Amino acid sequence: MTRPVPRTPLIAVENIIKAKVRLKDVALHTPLMHNLNLSDTFDCEIFLKREDLQNVRSYKVRGAYNKMASMPLADLQRGVVCASAGNHAQGVALACRKMEVRGTIYMPSTTPLQKISKVRLFGKDWVDIQLDGDTFDAAYQQALMDSEVHQKVFVHPFDDVRVMEGQGTVGFEIMDDFKHGEIDYLFVAIGGGGLASGLGSYFKQISPRTKIIGVEPSGAAAMHAALAADQVVDLEQIDPFVDGAAVQRVGEHTFSICRQVLDDVVLVPEGKVCSTILQLYNEEAIVAEPAGALTIAALDFYREQIKGKNVVCIISGGNNDITRTEEIKERSLLYEGLKYYFIIRFPQRAGALREFLHVLGDDDDITHFEYTKKHNRDSGPALVGIELKNPDNYAALIRRMDAQGINYQPLNDDPMLFDLLV
């Protein structure tokens, strides 16, 4: 189902500047940092806008506070309600505490515990957290119902002009801090589109030659789908892994503005995002959440276009749950072609496993093995995970298994079996 898209004008520069004044004692003016390693890797000059260093570890406090600070006192006294995958919730929670406003915050039940704990930390006794549904969109519907039934103001995470004005202050700060000529490319992560709309509006009016590249996870490419259809659409299914950017439907106002300000949208596989998270941590000591790493992950797909250019990437958030580290490593290995899973039918006789070990290369390693002997059968299945040192080793491994007569079935390319067994 689609709806008519409003013709929303660009956010006015003067309103973004007013929002910057409102946020003076609330949101940090985060640094714009030149990154030598990434600049060398991509043969250009790369600058990182470090919103992961914001007081709530993401830019979301900007829009949330600007919205609430612009509301009439009578509305605030009834309380506010919001829906969020985590970062917007923290921004609303901090705003509630600073302004002494009661807030109810709906979050998906799949939200990382680290983000839930941070919401409680920033909001203290001023907020009530409700975990509802498996996706942002499910929590969003519950929040809207609460807002309507109890006459509370709904603080939208992205599709609100005041929220977009607040996010636009990220663009104001980038332009204020950049002292190296003209910015050629600006990479910005897209979930619902609030950040891209706000800072995109600012850049198109102040630095119109800058190309603005939106970045979405491949498994939740709602803005890409909307632009392709030239209207807002609902995605039937999404991969919630990049939780800060995983929405089934972008905002109608944000779509209208993004259609005017974006020069391109790049889709990044979730596995590539995981590799980038690990790279940023190991090489730059930057703790980025999946959505926060999107812009850096996109650089490989724009390598030729950005050569010799001035490039700004927004690290939009750093709220990563340490309990997700093993999943991040696993997804990275699978994406890089370094981890493979098989169902292997072993003959149920002594020495069968020893024979199988001979097909492994010197650099291959069995990292997962599940096997239960089946009585009165000639063979028994085992779930085997093999990690390779080099992705090129896979073809040789398959050749050796075929030559040895191993009875195997690869799982990586069979999503149903893979998700069921691994």
N, C-alpha and C positions, 0 to 999 in steps of 0.2 A: 504494500500500500504506500502511495506517495502523496505528498501534500504540496500545494503551491509554495514556492520559495519566495520569501519577501525580498524586495530590492533594498537591502540594508546598505546605507552609505558607509564609507570608511570612517573609522573612529577618528574624531577630530584631534589634531595635535594639541590644541589648547586644553582639551579635557584630559589627555594623557599627562600633560604637565601639571594640571591640578591634582590628578591622582598621585603623582610623585610627591607633591607637597603633603597630601594627607598621609602618605606612607612614611614620611620622614623619620618618625620615631618608632616605627613598627617593623618595616622591612629593611634589611641590610642592602646597601649599595654594593653588590657582589663584584669581585674582581674580574676583569677581562685579561686573561693571561696568555702570552705567547707560548706556544709549545714547540720546543726545538725538535724533539723526536718525531712527532707527527709531521712537522714541516719538512724534515729531511726525507721521511718516508714517501711523502706525496709531492715533493719538489715544488712546494708553495709555502706561503706564510699562513700558518694556522693559529687562530686565537680561540681560546675557550672561555665562554661566558659561564662562570662557575656558580650556577644557581643551586648546585649541590651543597654549597657553603652557606646558603640562606639559613636563617634561624630555625626554620622548620624543615630544612634540607630540601626544599623545592620552591619554585616560584609561586606556588598556588596561594600563599598568604597575601600576595599583592592584590589579586582580584577579589578574594573573599573579604578582606578588610575594606577595600575601596567601596564595594557594594554595601556593606553594613554601615560604613561611616557616612554614606550618602542617603541612608534611610531616615524617614521621620521617626521621632522618639516614640510616638504612639505605636508604630509598627514594631519597633524593637522590644517594647514592653510586653508584647504578646509572645515573644520568642521567635526563633528562627529554626528552620529545618533544612537539611541538605542531604544529598547522596554523593558518595565518593568511593573510589577504589583505594583511597588512603591519603593522598597528598592534599587534596582539597579539604578533606575532613580536618587535617591538622591546621590548615589555614583558618578555617571557620572556628575551630576550637580555640586557637590563640586569640582570634578576634572577639569571641564570646567572653573569654576571660578578661581581656583588656578593657572591653566595653561594659562588662558585667551584664551580659545578656544571656538568657537561657537558650540553649541550643539542643536539638535532637539530631543525631547524625546516623544516617543509614549507610551501612557498608556491606559489601558481599561477604558471605560466610567464608569465601576463599581468600579474603584479604590476609596478607602476611601478618603474623602476630606482632612483628616489630612496628608496623604501622598502627595497629590497634593500640598498642602500648603507648606510642607517641601521642595519639589523639587524647588519651586519658591524661598524659603528662602535661600537655599544653592546655587542655580545657579544664582540668581539675574538676571541681564540683559544679561547674557551669554547664557541662554537657552530659547528655545521656546517649550512649552508643547502642544502636540496634543492628545486629547482624541478620541480614535477610536476603535470601536468594544466592545463586551461584555466580551471578554476573553483576556488573555495575548496573545494567539496564533493569534487572529485577529489583535491586535496591532502590533504584531511581523511581520506579512505579510506587513502591511503598512510601517513599518520602513524599511524593506528590499527593498521595491519598491523605497522609498525616497533615500536610499543609492545608489541604482543602477542608478536612473535617474540623481541625482545630484553629483555623484562620491564622496560621503562622506564615510568615514570609518565607518563601522558598529561595534559598541562595543557590542559584544554579552554578554548577562547576565550570560551565563554559558559555552557554548560549544566553548571555546577558550583557548588555552594553557596558554597564558599570564594571562588571567582572573583566571584560575585554580591555577597558581603559586601564585597569590595574595591571593586567598582564603586559600592556603596551609600555609600561615603565621599564621593562627589560630592554626594549628597543631604545628608549631614551638614554639609558645608562650606557649601552654599547656605543652609540653615536657620540656621547659625551666623552667616553674614555678612549676612543680609537684615534690615535695620533699618527697613523702610518699611511696617509693618503686616502684612497677610496676603498670601501669594502666591495669586493666583486661578487662574493657568494655568501649567503647566510643560510645555514642549515638549521631547521627547527623541527622538533618532534611534534606529531599531531595525534591527539586522541579525539577529543570532541571538537578541537579547532580553536579554542579560546586564545592560547598563546600565539598561534600563527596569525589569527585575526588582529589581535592587539598590536603586536610588534610589526606585523606586516603592514598595517595601516600607517604606522609611524614611518617605516622605511620608505614606503611608496610615495610619501609626501615630502620627506626630508632627503632621502637618497634613492631616487627612482631608478637609477642605473644598477643598483644592487639586485642580483638575481636571488629570489627567495625560494629555497628548495624545501618542501615539506617532506617529512620522513615518517612512514608508518610501518608497523610490523606486518609481514605478509599475511599472518593469520587473523588480522583485524583491520583490514584496509577499508574502513568505512568512507573516508574522504575520497580516496582514489575511486571507489565505486560511485560515489555521488558525482564526482567531476565527469566520469565516463558517461553517466546517464544524464548529466546536466540537470539533476534534481536529487534531493535527499532521498536515500533509499535505506531500507532495513536489511542488514546482513542476517541471514538465517542462522549461521553458526560462526563463532569466533574462537580463536585460541586465546585463553585468558592469561597466558604466561607473562606477556608484557603488560602487566596489570594497569600501569599508569596511562596506557594508550590503547586499551582494549575496550572499545565501545561498539555496539551494533549499529548505532545511528548517530551521525554528527549533528550539531546544532543547525537549525535552519538559518539563523542569522550568521553563524560562523561560516557556513557553507557559502552564503551569499558574498561574504567579504573575502573568503579564501579564493573564491572563483575570480576575484578581481586582483588579488595580490600575489598568488603563488605562480611561479614560473614552471614548476614541475613538482611531482610527488614521486619519491623513490620508495619502493617496497623492499624491506629487509627481512630475510628469513630469521625466525627466532633463534636458530642455532648460531647464526652469524652474530646476533646480539650477544649471545652467551660468550662467544670467543672474544668479543670486544670488551665485555665486562672483565674477563680474566686479564686481558691485555692491559686495560687501564689500571687495574689493581697492581699487577706485577711490574709494569714498566713505569707507571706514573704515580703510584700510590693514591689513585683516585678511586673511591668507593662509589660506583654508579649503580643505580637501580636499572632494571631492563629498559624502561622508557628513557632514562637519563643517558644511556649509552647509544641510543638509536642514531643520533647525528654522526657520531664517530664511525659507527658501523656502516653508514651510508657512503663514506668517503671512497671506499674501494669501488663503488659503482659509478663514481664521478671522477675517477683518477685522471683521465685525459683532459676533461673540461677545466679542472682546477689548477693544472700545472702553471706555475708562475703567477698565480693570483693571490689576492688577500682573501682569506676565508675565515668566517666566524662560525663556530659550532656551539650551540647552547647545550651544556650539560644540565638538563632540566631538573634532575632530582637524584638524591643519594640515599633514599630510604630503602636499602636492600637488607633483606632478612638473612642473617648468616646461616639459618637452617636450610636455605635454598642452595647453598654452595655445591652440594653433591649433584643436585639436579642440573645446575648451571654447567658444571664440568661435563656431565654426561651428554647434555644437549650439544655442547661444543664439540666433543669428540665425534659424535654422530655426524654433525654438520661437516666437520673437517675430513671425514672419511677415514677416521682412525679407530672407530669402534664398530664392530659388527656382531650381530646375534644370529645364531643358527639353531634350528632343531636338528639334532643328529641322532640317527637310529644306530645304536651300538649293538653288535652281536653280543649276546649274553654268554660270553665265555671269558676265561682268564686271558689277560694280555690285550684285550681289545682297546682299552684306553691307552695303554703304552704304545700300541701301533699308531693310534691317532696322533699322539704327541709328535711323531716323526714328521707329520705333514706341516707342522708349524715351522715358520722361519726363525732364524736366530734372534730376530728383533720382535717377534710376536709373543704375546702374553695372554694366557687365559685368565680373565678377570671375573668370570661368572661361570658356575657349573652347578646345575641341578639335575640329579638323576636318581630314580628309584627303580630298583630291580623288579621286573615283572615275572613272577613265577609262571612256569608252563608256557613261556613264549620264547621264540628264537631271538628276538631283539627287543630293546627297550629304548625309548626316546630320552634324550637329555637336552636341556636348554643350555647352550654354551655361548658365552660372550668372549670375544677375542679383540684385544687392543693391539693395533699396529703402530710401529714407530714411524712409518711413512705410508701415506695413502696409496702409493704405487705398489705396495706389497700385496694388496688385495687380489689383483689378477693372478699373481703367482700362487697365492694361497688356494684359490679356486682350482687352478690347474693341478696342484698337488693333490687336492682332495679328489678330483675327478680321476686322476691317474691311480690313486690308491683304492678307488671304488667305494669311497665314503658315501653313505646314504644321508644326504643333508638337504635342508630347506632353509634358504635365507629368510630372515624376518624383517630386515630394515625397510624393505620396499612393500611390505604387506601391513598397512596401518592397523587393520583389525587384529591380526595375530600379535603384532608388536605391542600394541596397547594392552592386550589381554595378558600377555605372558611376561613382559619386561617391566 
